[in-house]
Amino acid sequence: MIREELIQFGSHLKKLRSEKKLTQVELAYKAGFDRNYIGMLERGQRNPALLNLIKISEALSIKLTELVDFKK
């Protein structure tokens, strides 16, 4: 189910962000997004586009593959 995958991705994003000791606001600023967008991603309420995933991975200083590798 797509919704479950979005929730899993959101949890993974939150974990990665927390490991970098960033708040949602800080990550949003670094990636060029509104803070509400990051929160919605972490709650599984938004389905991010590829270019947004690239911006987020760059803001977290991680590879894109690490960001999308949430199904382990």
MARMI-150888 format. One record per atom (N, C-alpha, C, O, CB): chain; atom name; residue number from 0; x, y, z; residue in three letters. Coordinates in steps of 0.2 Angstrom, whole numbers. Each point is the difference from the previous one (the first is absolute). Glycine has a CB too. Layout:
{A, CA, NUM, {X, Y, Z}, Ala},
...
***
This chain:
{A, N, 0, {4, -6, 0}, Met},
{A, CA, 0, {-4, 6, 0}, Met},
{A, C, 0, {4, 6, 0}, Met},
{A, O, 0, {5, 1, 4}, Met},
{A, CB, 0, {-14, -7, 2}, Met},
{A, N, 1, {8, 11, -10}, Ile},
{A, CA, 1, {4, 6, -1}, Ile},
{A, C, 1, {0, 4, 7}, Ile},
{A, O, 1, {6, 2, 2}, Ile},
{A, CB, 1, {-9, -2, -15}, Ile},
{A, N, 2, {-2, 1, 16}, Arg},
{A, CA, 2, {-1, 4, 6}, Arg},
{A, C, 2, {5, -3, 5}, Arg},
{A, O, 2, {4, 4, 3}, Arg},
{A, CB, 2, {-16, -2, -5}, Arg},
{A, N, 3, {13, -9, 3}, Glu},
{A, CA, 3, {4, -3, 5}, Glu},
{A, C, 3, {8, 2, -2}, Glu},
{A, O, 3, {4, 1, 4}, Glu},
{A, CB, 3, {-13, -10, -2}, Glu},
{A, N, 4, {10, 9, -9}, Glu},
{A, CA, 4, {7, 1, -2}, Glu},
{A, C, 4, {2, 8, 1}, Glu},
{A, O, 4, {5, 1, 2}, Glu},
{A, CB, 4, {-6, -10, -11}, Glu},
{A, N, 5, {-4, 13, 9}, Leu},
{A, CA, 5, {1, 7, 2}, Leu},
{A, C, 5, {2, 1, 7}, Leu},
{A, O, 5, {4, 4, 2}, Leu},
{A, CB, 5, {-12, -1, -12}, Leu},
{A, N, 6, {4, -7, 14}, Ile},
{A, CA, 6, {1, 0, 7}, Ile},
{A, C, 6, {7, -2, 2}, Ile},
{A, O, 6, {4, 2, 4}, Ile},
{A, CB, 6, {-16, -4, -2}, Ile},
{A, N, 7, {14, -4, -5}, Gln},
{A, CA, 7, {7, -3, 1}, Gln},
{A, C, 7, {5, 5, -2}, Gln},
{A, O, 7, {5, 1, 3}, Gln},
{A, CB, 7, {-10, -12, -5}, Gln},
{A, N, 8, {4, 14, -4}, Phe},
{A, CA, 8, {5, 5, -2}, Phe},
{A, C, 8, {0, 6, 5}, Phe},
{A, O, 8, {6, 2, 1}, Phe},
{A, CB, 8, {-8, -5, -13}, Phe},
{A, N, 9, {-3, 5, 14}, Gly},
{A, CA, 9, {0, 6, 5}, Gly},
{A, C, 9, {3, -2, 6}, Gly},
{A, O, 9, {4, 4, 3}, Gly},
{A, CB, 9, {-14, 0, -8}, Gly},
{A, N, 10, {10, -10, 8}, Ser},
{A, CA, 10, {3, -2, 6}, Ser},
{A, C, 10, {8, 0, -2}, Ser},
{A, O, 10, {4, 2, 5}, Ser},
{A, CB, 10, {-14, -9, -1}, Ser},
{A, N, 11, {11, 4, -9}, His},
{A, CA, 11, {7, 0, -2}, His},
{A, C, 11, {3, 7, -1}, His},
{A, O, 11, {6, 1, 3}, His},
{A, CB, 11, {-8, -12, -9}, His},
{A, N, 12, {-1, 16, 3}, Leu},
{A, CA, 12, {2, 6, -1}, Leu},
{A, C, 12, {1, 4, 7}, Leu},
{A, O, 12, {5, 3, 1}, Leu},
{A, CB, 12, {-11, -2, -12}, Leu},
{A, N, 13, {1, -2, 16}, Lys},
{A, CA, 13, {1, 2, 6}, Lys},
{A, C, 13, {6, -2, 4}, Lys},
{A, O, 13, {4, 3, 3}, Lys},
{A, CB, 13, {-16, -2, -3}, Lys},
{A, N, 14, {13, -8, -1}, Lys},
{A, CA, 14, {6, -3, 3}, Lys},
{A, C, 14, {7, 3, -2}, Lys},
{A, O, 14, {4, 2, 3}, Lys},
{A, CB, 14, {-11, -13, -2}, Lys},
{A, N, 15, {7, 12, -8}, Leu},
{A, CA, 15, {6, 3, -3}, Leu},
{A, C, 15, {1, 7, 2}, Leu},
{A, O, 15, {6, 2, 2}, Leu},
{A, CB, 15, {-8, -10, -12}, Leu},
{A, N, 16, {-3, 12, 10}, Arg},
{A, CA, 16, {0, 7, 2}, Arg},
{A, C, 16, {2, 0, 8}, Arg},
{A, O, 16, {4, 4, 1}, Arg},
{A, CB, 16, {-13, -1, -9}, Arg},
{A, N, 17, {7, -7, 12}, Ser},
{A, CA, 17, {1, 0, 7}, Ser},
{A, C, 17, {8, -2, 1}, Ser},
{A, O, 17, {3, 3, 4}, Ser},
{A, CB, 17, {-15, -6, -1}, Ser},
{A, N, 18, {14, -2, -7}, Glu},
{A, CA, 18, {7, -2, 0}, Glu},
{A, C, 18, {5, 6, -1}, Glu},
{A, O, 18, {5, 1, 2}, Glu},
{A, CB, 18, {-8, -13, -5}, Glu},
{A, N, 19, {1, 17, -2}, Lys},
{A, CA, 19, {3, 5, -2}, Lys},
{A, C, 19, {-1, 6, 5}, Lys},
{A, O, 19, {3, 6, -1}, Lys},
{A, CB, 19, {-3, -9, -11}, Lys},
{A, N, 20, {-4, 2, 17}, Lys},
{A, CA, 20, {-1, 5, 6}, Lys},
{A, C, 20, {-3, 6, -4}, Lys},
{A, O, 20, {1, 6, 2}, Lys},
{A, CB, 20, {8, -10, 6}, Lys},
{A, N, 21, {-14, 3, -12}, Leu},
{A, CA, 21, {-3, 6, -3}, Leu},
{A, C, 21, {-8, 0, 2}, Leu},
{A, O, 21, {-3, -5, 0}, Leu},
{A, CB, 21, {11, 5, -10}, Leu},
{A, N, 22, {-10, 6, 10}, Thr},
{A, CA, 22, {-8, 1, 1}, Thr},
{A, C, 22, {-3, -1, -6}, Thr},
{A, O, 22, {3, 1, -6}, Thr},
{A, CB, 22, {-1, 6, 16}, Thr},
{A, N, 23, {-9, -7, -11}, Gln},
{A, CA, 23, {-3, 0, -6}, Gln},
{A, C, 23, {1, 7, -3}, Gln},
{A, O, 23, {1, 0, -6}, Gln},
{A, CB, 23, {-10, -8, 10}, Gln},
{A, N, 24, {9, 13, 0}, Val},
{A, CA, 24, {1, 7, -3}, Val},
{A, C, 24, {7, 0, -3}, Val},
{A, O, 24, {1, 3, -5}, Val},
{A, CB, 24, {-9, 2, 14}, Val},
{A, N, 25, {13, -7, -6}, Glu},
{A, CA, 25, {7, 0, -2}, Glu},
{A, C, 25, {1, -4, -7}, Glu},
{A, O, 25, {3, 3, -5}, Glu},
{A, CB, 25, {1, -1, 17}, Glu},
{A, N, 26, {-7, -8, -12}, Leu},
{A, CA, 26, {0, -4, -6}, Leu},
{A, C, 26, {-4, 4, -6}, Leu},
{A, O, 26, {2, 0, -5}, Leu},
{A, CB, 26, {-1, -11, 12}, Leu},
{A, N, 27, {-7, 13, -5}, Ala},
{A, CA, 27, {-4, 4, -5}, Ala},
{A, C, 27, {4, 6, -3}, Ala},
{A, O, 27, {0, 1, -6}, Ala},
{A, CB, 27, {-10, -4, 12}, Ala},
{A, N, 28, {14, 7, -2}, Tyr},
{A, CA, 28, {4, 5, -2}, Tyr},
{A, C, 28, {5, -2, -5}, Tyr},
{A, O, 28, {1, 3, -5}, Tyr},
{A, CB, 28, {-4, 3, 16}, Tyr},
{A, N, 29, {7, -11, -8}, Lys},
{A, CA, 29, {6, -2, -4}, Lys},
{A, C, 29, {-3, -3, -7}, Lys},
{A, O, 29, {4, 0, -5}, Lys},
{A, CB, 29, {2, -3, 16}, Lys},
{A, N, 30, {-11, 0, -11}, Ala},
{A, CA, 30, {-3, -3, -7}, Ala},
{A, C, 30, {-4, 5, -4}, Ala},
{A, O, 30, {-1, -2, -6}, Ala},
{A, CB, 30, {1, -9, 12}, Ala},
{A, N, 31, {-2, 16, -3}, Gly},
{A, CA, 31, {-4, 5, -4}, Gly},
{A, C, 31, {-7, -1, 0}, Gly},
{A, O, 31, {-4, 2, -5}, Gly},
{A, CB, 31, {14, 0, -2}, Gly},
{A, N, 32, {-13, -5, 13}, Phe},
{A, CA, 32, {-7, -1, 0}, Phe},
{A, C, 32, {-3, 3, 6}, Phe},
{A, O, 32, {4, 3, 4}, Phe},
{A, CB, 32, {-2, -14, -9}, Phe},
{A, N, 33, {-8, 11, 5}, Asp},
{A, CA, 33, {-4, 3, 6}, Asp},
{A, C, 33, {0, -6, 6}, Asp},
{A, O, 33, {0, -6, -2}, Asp},
{A, CB, 33, {-7, 13, -6}, Asp},
{A, N, 34, {8, -5, 14}, Arg},
{A, CA, 34, {0, -5, 5}, Arg},
{A, C, 34, {-6, -4, 0}, Arg},
{A, O, 34, {1, -6, 3}, Arg},
{A, CB, 34, {6, 14, 4}, Arg},
{A, N, 35, {-13, -6, -9}, Asn},
{A, CA, 35, {-5, -4, 0}, Asn},
{A, C, 35, {0, -6, -4}, Asn},
{A, O, 35, {-2, -6, 1}, Asn},
{A, CB, 35, {-5, 16, 2}, Asn},
{A, N, 36, {11, -9, -9}, Tyr},
{A, CA, 36, {1, -5, -5}, Tyr},
{A, C, 36, {4, -6, 3}, Tyr},
{A, O, 36, {-2, -6, -1}, Tyr},
{A, CB, 36, {2, 14, -8}, Tyr},
{A, N, 37, {5, -7, 13}, Ile},
{A, CA, 37, {4, -5, 3}, Ile},
{A, C, 37, {-4, -4, 5}, Ile},
{A, O, 37, {0, -6, 0}, Ile},
{A, CB, 37, {10, 13, -1}, Ile},
{A, N, 38, {-14, -3, 5}, Gly},
{A, CA, 38, {-5, -4, 5}, Gly},
{A, C, 38, {-5, -4, -4}, Gly},
{A, O, 38, {-1, -6, 3}, Gly},
{A, CB, 38, {3, 16, 5}, Gly},
{A, N, 39, {-4, -8, -13}, Met},
{A, CA, 39, {-5, -4, -4}, Met},
{A, C, 39, {3, -6, -3}, Met},
{A, O, 39, {-3, -5, 0}, Met},
{A, CB, 39, {-3, 15, -2}, Met},
{A, N, 40, {13, -9, 0}, Leu},
{A, CA, 40, {3, -6, -2}, Leu},
{A, C, 40, {1, -5, 5}, Leu},
{A, O, 40, {-1, -6, -1}, Leu},
{A, CB, 40, {7, 13, -7}, Leu},
{A, N, 41, {-4, -5, 14}, Glu},
{A, CA, 41, {2, -4, 6}, Glu},
{A, C, 41, {-6, -4, 2}, Glu},
{A, O, 41, {0, -5, 3}, Glu},
{A, CB, 41, {9, 13, 0}, Glu},
{A, N, 42, {-15, -5, -4}, Arg},
{A, CA, 42, {-6, -3, 2}, Arg},
{A, C, 42, {-4, -4, -5}, Arg},
{A, O, 42, {-5, -3, 1}, Arg},
{A, CB, 42, {4, 12, 6}, Arg},
{A, N, 43, {5, -9, -13}, Gly},
{A, CA, 43, {-3, -4, -6}, Gly},
{A, C, 43, {-6, 3, -3}, Gly},
{A, O, 43, {-4, -4, -3}, Gly},
{A, CB, 43, {8, -6, 9}, Gly},
{A, N, 44, {-4, 16, -6}, Gln},
{A, CA, 44, {-6, 4, -3}, Gln},
{A, C, 44, {2, 3, -7}, Gln},
{A, O, 44, {-5, 2, -3}, Gln},
{A, CB, 44, {1, 0, 15}, Gln},
{A, N, 45, {10, -3, -14}, Arg},
{A, CA, 45, {2, 3, -6}, Arg},
{A, C, 45, {4, -5, -4}, Arg},
{A, O, 45, {4, -4, 4}, Arg},
{A, CB, 45, {-4, 16, 0}, Arg},
{A, N, 46, {0, -12, -10}, Asn},
{A, CA, 46, {4, -5, -4}, Asn},
{A, C, 46, {5, 4, -4}, Asn},
{A, O, 46, {-2, 4, -5}, Asn},
{A, CB, 46, {-8, -12, 4}, Asn},
{A, N, 47, {16, 8, 3}, Pro},
{A, CA, 47, {5, 5, -3}, Pro},
{A, C, 47, {2, -2, -7}, Pro},
{A, O, 47, {0, -6, -2}, Pro},
{A, CB, 47, {4, 8, 14}, Pro},
{A, N, 48, {-3, 3, -16}, Ala},
{A, CA, 48, {2, 0, -7}, Ala},
{A, C, 48, {8, -2, 1}, Ala},
{A, O, 48, {3, 2, 4}, Ala},
{A, CB, 48, {-12, 6, -9}, Ala},
{A, N, 49, {12, -10, -1}, Leu},
{A, CA, 49, {7, -2, 0}, Leu},
{A, C, 49, {4, 6, 1}, Leu},
{A, O, 49, {5, -1, 4}, Leu},
{A, CB, 49, {-8, -8, -12}, Leu},
{A, N, 50, {2, 15, 5}, Leu},
{A, CA, 50, {4, 5, 1}, Leu},
{A, C, 50, {0, 3, 7}, Leu},
{A, O, 50, {5, 2, 3}, Leu},
{A, CB, 50, {-7, 1, -14}, Leu},
{A, N, 51, {-4, -4, 15}, Asn},
{A, CA, 51, {0, 1, 7}, Asn},
{A, C, 51, {4, -5, 4}, Asn},
{A, O, 51, {3, 2, 5}, Asn},
{A, CB, 51, {-14, 3, -7}, Asn},
{A, N, 52, {11, -11, 0}, Leu},
{A, CA, 52, {4, -5, 4}, Leu},
{A, C, 52, {8, 2, -1}, Leu},
{A, O, 52, {3, -1, 4}, Leu},
{A, CB, 52, {-12, -8, -6}, Leu},
{A, N, 53, {10, 11, -4}, Ile},
{A, CA, 53, {7, 2, -1}, Ile},
{A, C, 53, {2, 6, 4}, Ile},
{A, O, 53, {6, 0, 3}, Ile},
{A, CB, 53, {-6, -4, -15}, Ile},
{A, N, 54, {-4, 9, 13}, Lys},
{A, CA, 54, {1, 5, 4}, Lys},
{A, C, 54, {1, -2, 7}, Lys},
{A, O, 54, {4, 3, 4}, Lys},
{A, CB, 54, {-10, 5, -12}, Lys},
{A, N, 55, {2, -12, 11}, Ile},
{A, CA, 55, {0, -2, 7}, Ile},
{A, C, 55, {6, -4, 1}, Ile},
{A, O, 55, {4, 1, 5}, Ile},
{A, CB, 55, {-16, -2, -5}, Ile},
{A, N, 56, {14, -4, -5}, Ser},
{A, CA, 56, {6, -4, 1}, Ser},
{A, C, 56, {6, 5, 1}, Ser},
{A, O, 56, {5, -1, 3}, Ser},
{A, CB, 56, {-10, -9, -9}, Ser},
{A, N, 57, {6, 15, 1}, Glu},
{A, CA, 57, {5, 5, 0}, Glu},
{A, C, 57, {0, 4, 7}, Glu},
{A, O, 57, {6, 1, 3}, Glu},
{A, CB, 57, {-6, 0, -16}, Glu},
{A, N, 58, {-6, 1, 15}, Ala},
{A, CA, 58, {0, 3, 7}, Ala},
{A, C, 58, {2, -4, 6}, Ala},
{A, O, 58, {3, 3, 4}, Ala},
{A, CB, 58, {-12, 4, -9}, Ala},
{A, N, 59, {8, -13, 4}, Leu},
{A, CA, 59, {2, -5, 5}, Leu},
{A, C, 59, {7, -2, -1}, Leu},
{A, O, 59, {3, -4, 5}, Leu},
{A, CB, 59, {-14, 0, -3}, Leu},
{A, N, 60, {14, 5, -7}, Ser},
{A, CA, 60, {7, -2, -2}, Ser},
{A, C, 60, {1, -7, 0}, Ser},
{A, O, 60, {4, -3, 2}, Ser},
{A, CB, 60, {0, 13, 3}, Ser},
{A, N, 61, {-9, -13, -9}, Ile},
{A, CA, 61, {0, -8, 0}, Ile},
{A, C, 61, {-2, -1, -8}, Ile},
{A, O, 61, {-2, 4, -4}, Ile},
{A, CB, 61, {-2, -6, 16}, Ile},
{A, N, 62, {6, -4, -14}, Lys},
{A, CA, 62, {-2, -2, -7}, Lys},
{A, C, 62, {-8, -1, 0}, Lys},
{A, O, 62, {-3, -2, 5}, Lys},
{A, CB, 62, {15, -4, -6}, Lys},
{A, N, 63, {-14, 7, -5}, Leu},
{A, CA, 63, {-7, -1, -1}, Leu},
{A, C, 63, {-2, -7, 1}, Leu},
{A, O, 63, {-6, -1, 3}, Leu},
{A, CB, 63, {6, 10, -12}, Leu},
{A, N, 64, {4, -14, 8}, Thr},
{A, CA, 64, {-2, -7, 1}, Thr},
{A, C, 64, {-1, -1, 7}, Thr},
{A, O, 64, {-4, -5, 2}, Thr},
{A, CB, 64, {11, 1, -12}, Thr},
{A, N, 65, {-3, 7, 15}, Glu},
{A, CA, 65, {-1, -1, 7}, Glu},
{A, C, 65, {-7, 3, 2}, Glu},
{A, O, 65, {-3, -3, 4}, Glu},
{A, CB, 65, {16, 4, -2}, Glu},
{A, N, 66, {-15, 4, -5}, Leu},
{A, CA, 66, {-6, 4, 2}, Leu},
{A, C, 66, {-6, -5, -2}, Leu},
{A, O, 66, {-5, 0, 4}, Leu},
{A, CB, 66, {10, 11, -6}, Leu},
{A, N, 67, {-4, -14, -4}, Val},
{A, CA, 67, {-6, -4, -2}, Val},
{A, C, 67, {0, -7, 2}, Val},
{A, O, 67, {-4, -4, -2}, Val},
{A, CB, 67, {3, 11, -8}, Val},
{A, N, 68, {6, -9, 13}, Asp},
{A, CA, 68, {1, -7, 3}, Asp},
{A, C, 68, {-3, -1, 6}, Asp},
{A, O, 68, {3, -1, 5}, Asp},
{A, CB, 68, {8, 0, -11}, Asp},
{A, N, 69, {-18, 1, 6}, Phe},
{A, CA, 69, {-3, 0, 7}, Phe},
{A, C, 69, {-4, -7, 1}, Phe},
{A, O, 69, {-3, -1, 5}, Phe},
{A, CB, 69, {1, 13, -6}, Phe},
{A, N, 70, {3, -16, -4}, Lys},
{A, CA, 70, {-3, -7, 0}, Lys},
{A, C, 70, {5, -5, 2}, Lys},
{A, O, 70, {3, -3, -5}, Lys},
{A, CB, 70, {-13, 6, -3}, Lys},
{A, N, 71, {11, -4, 14}, Lys},
{A, CA, 71, {6, -5, 1}, Lys},
{A, C, 71, {-3, -6, 4}, Lys},
{A, O, 71, {4, -5, 1}, Lys},
{A, CB, 71, {4, 14, 0}, Lys},
***
